[in-house]
Amino acid sequence: MPKVRDALRILDERLRDATLYRYEMPPATFAAQGDDSGHWVSAAAVEPLSVEPVGDLLIALAEANVELRVMPRLGELWRRVVLESTLSFSGTRLRNAQGQEEFEAIGREWEARQRGAPG
């Protein structure tokens, strides 16, 4: 288990060393993107009402009851989310993950299913 412990230690260090900021935006010009992905966009430029550091991310995540999972690869999880779940999803940050070919193949399969083609 040394590899797992090392990975968890590195993750812990990165989460504790990172500074994440919470931006409070004026809601007037924002609208849901319309696809149930949870993305809200504004067609107009806006200035934040406030900007504040979140603080210790591990504590903030625990207080928000967020479950973190350490996975060697995201491909199988992404396959289940995209192809087997009825929930809305977004893969906005997957471009930063390893295994781009696998994500692209899953995306092509999802698109084929949307067109009614066999997966």
Secondary structure, 3 states (H helix, E strand, C coil): CHHHHHHHHHHHHHHHHCCCEEEECCHHHEEECCCCCCCEEECCCCCCCEEEECCCHHHHHHHCCCCCCCCCCCHHHHHHHHHHCCCCCCCHHHHHCCCHHHHHHHHHHHHHHHCCCCC
